[in-house]
């Protein structure tokens, strides 16, 4: 994530968000096979929520560990391509396909291919829910006082969101019945910006979510998704999740329902006190495209944020389960 250094910087975020979210990519690519026109399908009026213990924090922790083994996952790094392959391989195990949405950006004078990945469950359902995260990491630990040029592992900042979505997909793949709405897991590229430095880049802008959002009407020709939730930094052992009320007015009801469920499942994790200002992440582009969206982020991650110490020992299977099991229950209350 790019905008979460300290509360003192949050006030700048609300003024930056509109400018940054408006920076949609104008490049075109052929997406004929990627256009989702859904056929109508009977939707159950009542759905039984699967046993929440099916969502395993231990498996999500293993996903984090595997991503860290790839090394830096910034745009163009070998670990970036390995992460794409890993997501695709895990989707294939579930009998699903991770569809690639690819385009070219001019970054630092070079043409670079970027890739969003989408994994769909109940693809014939017209009503859709997006669960999103980013999979790229920053190129170096610029906030590390001792080693600002060192690698930033990104256990919490990038790997945790991927792990959350993958484990949610494992549960959905075998769940009966399915949620009343189809679910799309969207893995965004380039959230850390053109220089892969996040807030360390004064001209930061996300890349993958604006590209995706600018094509929502093509991708969801029958109907825009009902809601999108973007997840970021969700594995910290002392995780605290606060509602980002300023940025999420369009999705206020959905967010309230999410927090109500979360407080029942993990009251120590889901707290009522909101962040003092909006936080700019991939949810901004989706909201501007007309998809009610909100952000679930563990902003309180000092002093490890974007340092060499963002490592797996800061993560907790229990924290991941608190979020993942809330997601599962929330999906089954979305009518």
C-alpha positions as CSV (number, residue, x, y, z in Angstrom):
1,X,0.0,0.0,0.0
2,X,1.2,3.5,-0.8
3,X,-0.4,6.0,1.6
4,X,-0.1,4.9,5.2
5,X,3.1,6.2,6.6
6,X,1.6,8.1,9.6
7,X,-1.6,9.8,10.7
8,X,0.1,13.2,10.1
9,X,0.1,12.3,6.4
10,X,-3.5,11.2,6.2
11,X,-4.7,14.7,5.8
12,X,-2.7,14.9,2.6
13,X,-4.3,11.8,1.3
14,X,-7.8,13.1,1.1
15,X,-6.6,16.0,-1.1
16,X,-4.4,13.7,-3.2
17,X,-7.0,10.9,-3.7
18,X,-9.1,12.7,-6.2
19,X,-6.1,13.7,-8.3
20,X,-4.5,10.3,-8.1
21,X,-7.6,8.3,-8.7
22,X,-8.3,10.3,-11.8
23,X,-5.0,9.2,-13.4
24,X,-6.6,6.4,-15.4
25,X,-4.4,4.7,-18.0
26,X,-5.5,5.5,-21.6
27,X,-3.8,2.5,-23.3
28,X,-6.0,0.0,-25.0
29,X,-5.7,-3.8,-25.3
30,X,-7.9,-6.5,-26.8
31,X,-10.2,-7.8,-24.1
32,X,-12.8,-9.6,-26.2
33,X,-12.3,-12.9,-24.3
34,X,-12.2,-11.0,-21.1
35,X,-15.6,-9.3,-21.4
36,X,-18.0,-10.9,-18.9
37,X,-21.6,-11.0,-20.0
38,X,-23.4,-13.1,-17.5
39,X,-26.4,-15.3,-18.1
40,X,-29.2,-15.0,-15.5
41,X,-29.1,-17.8,-12.9
42,X,-31.4,-18.6,-10.0
43,X,-30.1,-17.1,-6.8
44,X,-31.0,-18.8,-3.5
45,X,-33.0,-16.7,-1.2
46,X,-31.2,-18.1,1.8
47,X,-27.7,-19.4,2.1
48,X,-26.0,-21.4,4.8
49,X,-22.7,-19.9,5.8
50,X,-20.0,-22.6,5.6
51,X,-18.2,-23.6,8.8
52,X,-15.9,-20.6,9.5
53,X,-13.1,-23.0,10.6
54,X,-12.8,-24.2,7.0
55,X,-10.9,-20.9,6.5
56,X,-7.3,-21.8,7.7
57,X,-4.9,-19.2,8.8
58,X,-2.1,-21.8,8.6
59,X,-2.6,-22.1,4.9
60,X,-2.7,-18.4,4.4
61,X,0.6,-18.1,6.4
62,X,2.1,-20.7,4.0
63,X,1.0,-18.5,1.1
64,X,2.9,-15.6,2.6
65,X,5.9,-17.7,3.2
66,X,5.9,-18.9,-0.4
67,X,5.7,-15.3,-1.8
68,X,8.5,-14.2,0.4
69,X,10.6,-17.0,-1.1
70,X,10.3,-15.3,-4.5
71,X,12.3,-12.3,-3.2
72,X,11.3,-8.7,-4.2
73,X,8.0,-8.7,-6.1
74,X,8.3,-5.2,-7.6
75,X,7.4,-4.6,-11.2
76,X,9.9,-6.3,-13.5
77,X,11.6,-8.3,-10.7
78,X,11.8,-12.1,-11.1
79,X,9.7,-12.4,-8.0
80,X,6.9,-10.4,-9.7
81,X,6.6,-13.0,-12.5
82,X,6.8,-15.8,-9.9
83,X,4.0,-14.4,-8.0
84,X,1.8,-14.3,-11.1
85,X,2.6,-17.9,-11.8
86,X,1.9,-18.8,-8.2
87,X,-1.6,-17.2,-8.2
88,X,-2.4,-18.9,-11.5
89,X,-1.2,-22.3,-10.2
90,X,-3.2,-22.0,-7.0
91,X,-6.3,-21.0,-8.9
92,X,-5.9,-24.0,-11.2
93,X,-5.8,-26.3,-8.2
94,X,-9.3,-25.0,-7.4
95,X,-10.6,-25.7,-10.9
96,X,-10.6,-22.0,-11.6
97,X,-8.8,-19.9,-14.2
98,X,-6.8,-16.8,-13.3
99,X,-7.6,-14.6,-16.3
100,X,-4.9,-12.2,-17.3
101,X,-5.7,-8.5,-18.1
102,X,-2.4,-7.2,-19.6
103,X,-1.4,-3.9,-21.0
104,X,1.8,-1.9,-21.5
105,X,2.9,1.2,-19.5
106,X,5.9,3.5,-20.2
107,X,7.8,3.4,-16.9
108,X,11.0,5.3,-16.5
109,X,11.4,5.4,-20.3
110,X,10.8,1.7,-20.8
111,X,7.8,-0.2,-22.1
112,X,6.7,-2.6,-19.3
113,X,3.9,-5.2,-19.4
114,X,1.6,-5.1,-16.3
115,X,-0.9,-7.9,-15.4
116,X,-4.1,-7.9,-13.4
117,X,-5.4,-11.3,-12.5
118,X,-9.1,-12.3,-12.0
119,X,-10.3,-15.6,-10.5
120,X,-14.1,-16.1,-10.8
121,X,-16.4,-18.2,-8.8
122,X,-20.0,-18.9,-10.0
123,X,-19.2,-17.2,-13.3
124,X,-22.7,-17.4,-14.7
125,X,-24.2,-15.2,-12.0
126,X,-25.0,-11.7,-13.0
127,X,-24.6,-10.2,-9.5
128,X,-20.9,-10.0,-8.7
129,X,-18.8,-9.1,-5.7
130,X,-15.1,-8.1,-6.1
131,X,-12.6,-9.0,-3.5
132,X,-9.4,-7.2,-4.4
133,X,-5.8,-6.8,-3.3
134,X,-2.4,-5.9,-4.9
135,X,0.4,-8.4,-5.3
136,X,3.3,-6.1,-6.2
137,X,5.8,-5.0,-3.6
138,X,8.0,-1.9,-3.3
139,X,11.5,-2.1,-4.8
140,X,13.4,-1.1,-1.7
141,X,12.9,-0.4,2.0
142,X,13.1,3.3,1.7
143,X,11.7,3.9,5.3
144,X,14.4,1.8,6.9
145,X,16.7,4.1,8.8
146,X,19.5,1.6,8.8
147,X,19.2,0.1,5.3
148,X,17.0,2.2,3.0
149,X,18.4,0.5,-0.1
150,X,17.8,-3.0,1.2
151,X,15.0,-5.2,0.1
152,X,11.5,-4.8,1.6
153,X,10.1,-8.4,2.1
154,X,6.5,-7.3,2.1
155,X,5.0,-10.0,4.3
156,X,2.2,-7.7,5.5
157,X,2.4,-5.1,2.7
158,X,1.4,-7.1,-0.4
159,X,1.8,-10.8,0.5
160,X,-0.9,-10.8,3.2
161,X,-3.7,-9.6,0.8
162,X,-2.8,-12.3,-1.7
163,X,-2.9,-14.9,1.0
164,X,-6.3,-13.7,2.2
165,X,-7.8,-14.0,-1.3
166,X,-6.2,-17.3,-2.1
167,X,-7.5,-18.9,1.1
168,X,-10.9,-17.4,0.6
169,X,-10.9,-19.0,-2.9
170,X,-10.1,-22.4,-1.4
171,X,-13.1,-22.3,0.8
172,X,-15.4,-21.0,-2.0
173,X,-14.2,-23.7,-4.4
174,X,-15.9,-26.4,-2.3
175,X,-18.6,-24.4,-0.5
176,X,-22.2,-25.6,-0.9
177,X,-24.3,-23.6,-1.4
178,X,-22.3,-20.8,-3.0
179,X,-23.0,-17.2,-2.0
180,X,-26.0,-15.6,-3.7
181,X,-23.6,-13.4,-5.7
182,X,-20.7,-14.6,-7.8
183,X,-17.3,-13.7,-6.4
184,X,-14.3,-12.3,-8.4
185,X,-10.9,-12.3,-6.8
186,X,-8.9,-9.5,-8.4
187,X,-5.2,-9.3,-7.9
188,X,-4.0,-5.8,-9.0
189,X,-0.6,-5.0,-10.4
190,X,1.3,-1.8,-9.8
191,X,-0.4,-0.5,-6.7
192,X,3.0,0.7,-5.5
193,X,3.2,3.0,-8.5
194,X,5.4,3.6,-11.5
195,X,8.6,3.5,-9.4
196,X,7.5,0.7,-7.2
197,X,8.1,3.0,-4.2
198,X,4.7,3.7,-2.9
199,X,4.7,6.8,-0.8
200,X,8.4,7.1,-1.4
201,X,7.5,8.3,-4.9
202,X,6.3,11.9,-4.8
203,X,4.4,11.3,-8.0
204,X,2.8,8.1,-6.9
205,X,-0.3,6.7,-8.7
206,X,-1.7,3.2,-8.8
207,X,-1.5,1.5,-12.1
208,X,-3.6,-1.7,-12.1
209,X,-6.8,-0.7,-10.4
210,X,-7.4,2.4,-12.6
211,X,-6.8,0.3,-15.7
212,X,-9.3,-2.3,-14.5
213,X,-11.8,0.4,-13.3
214,X,-11.7,2.2,-16.6
215,X,-12.9,-1.0,-18.3
216,X,-15.6,-2.0,-15.8
217,X,-18.4,-1.5,-18.3
218,X,-16.6,-3.8,-20.7
219,X,-15.8,-6.4,-18.2
220,X,-19.2,-6.4,-16.5
221,X,-21.5,-5.7,-19.5
222,X,-24.6,-7.0,-17.9
223,X,-24.3,-5.2,-14.5
224,X,-21.6,-3.5,-12.5
225,X,-20.5,-5.3,-9.4
226,X,-22.6,-4.7,-6.4
227,X,-19.7,-4.1,-4.0
228,X,-15.9,-4.3,-4.0
229,X,-13.7,-4.7,-0.9
230,X,-10.0,-4.1,-1.2
231,X,-7.7,-5.7,1.4
232,X,-4.2,-4.6,2.3
233,X,-1.9,-5.3,5.3
234,X,-4.1,-7.8,7.1
235,X,-1.8,-10.2,8.8
236,X,-0.1,-8.1,11.6
237,X,-0.1,-10.0,14.9
238,X,-1.5,-6.9,16.6
239,X,-3.9,-6.1,13.9
240,X,-6.4,-3.3,14.3
241,X,-8.9,-2.6,11.6
242,X,-10.7,0.8,11.5
243,X,-13.5,1.9,9.1
244,X,-12.3,4.4,6.5
245,X,-15.6,6.3,6.6
246,X,-14.4,9.3,4.6
247,X,-13.6,7.2,1.5
248,X,-16.4,4.8,1.6
249,X,-19.7,6.7,1.7
250,X,-21.0,4.8,-1.4
251,X,-20.5,1.5,0.3
252,X,-21.4,2.6,3.8
253,X,-24.1,-0.1,4.4
254,X,-21.9,-2.9,3.1
255,X,-19.0,-1.7,5.2
256,X,-21.2,-1.5,8.3
257,X,-22.4,-5.0,7.8
258,X,-18.8,-6.2,7.4
259,X,-17.7,-4.4,10.6
260,X,-20.7,-5.8,12.5
261,X,-19.8,-9.3,11.6
262,X,-16.1,-8.7,12.3
263,X,-16.8,-7.3,15.8
264,X,-18.7,-10.4,16.6
265,X,-16.0,-12.7,15.4
266,X,-12.9,-10.8,16.5
267,X,-13.8,-7.8,18.7
268,X,-10.1,-7.1,19.4
269,X,-9.4,-6.7,15.7
270,X,-12.4,-4.7,14.5
271,X,-12.6,-1.4,16.3
272,X,-15.2,1.4,15.9
273,X,-12.8,4.4,15.9
274,X,-12.4,5.4,12.2
275,X,-9.2,6.6,10.6
276,X,-9.2,10.5,10.7
277,X,-9.1,10.9,6.9
278,X,-9.4,8.9,3.8
279,X,-6.7,6.4,2.7
280,X,-5.9,6.2,-1.0
281,X,-5.7,2.6,-2.2
282,X,-7.1,0.5,-5.0
283,X,-10.7,1.1,-3.8
284,X,-10.6,4.7,-5.0
285,X,-10.5,3.8,-8.7
286,X,-13.2,1.3,-8.3
287,X,-15.5,3.7,-6.5
288,X,-14.9,6.4,-9.1
289,X,-16.0,3.8,-11.7
290,X,-19.3,3.5,-10.0
291,X,-18.6,0.3,-8.0
292,X,-19.4,0.8,-4.3
293,X,-16.1,0.1,-2.6
294,X,-14.4,0.1,0.7
295,X,-11.0,-0.6,2.1
296,X,-10.0,-3.1,4.8
297,X,-6.5,-2.2,5.9
298,X,-4.3,-2.5,9.1
299,X,-2.8,0.9,8.9
300,X,-1.3,0.7,12.3
301,X,2.0,-1.0,11.4
302,X,4.8,1.0,12.9
303,X,7.8,0.8,13.0
304,X,7.8,-2.0,10.3
305,X,6.0,-0.4,7.4
306,X,8.1,-0.4,4.2
307,X,11.3,-1.5,6.0
308,X,13.5,-4.6,5.9
309,X,11.6,-5.8,8.9
310,X,8.2,-6.4,7.2
311,X,8.8,-10.1,7.7
312,X,6.6,-13.1,8.4
313,X,7.4,-13.1,12.1
314,X,5.2,-10.0,12.3
315,X,2.2,-12.0,10.9
316,X,-0.3,-14.1,12.7
317,X,-2.6,-16.9,11.5
318,X,-5.1,-15.7,14.0
319,X,-5.2,-12.2,12.5
320,X,-5.6,-13.7,9.0
321,X,-8.5,-15.9,10.2
322,X,-10.2,-12.9,11.9
323,X,-10.4,-11.2,8.5
324,X,-10.9,-14.2,6.3
325,X,-13.7,-15.7,8.3
326,X,-15.4,-12.3,8.4
327,X,-15.2,-12.1,4.6
328,X,-16.7,-15.6,4.4
329,X,-19.7,-14.7,6.6
330,X,-20.1,-11.3,4.9
331,X,-20.4,-13.0,1.5
332,X,-23.3,-15.1,2.7
333,X,-25.2,-12.1,4.1
334,X,-25.0,-10.2,0.8
335,X,-28.5,-10.6,-0.8
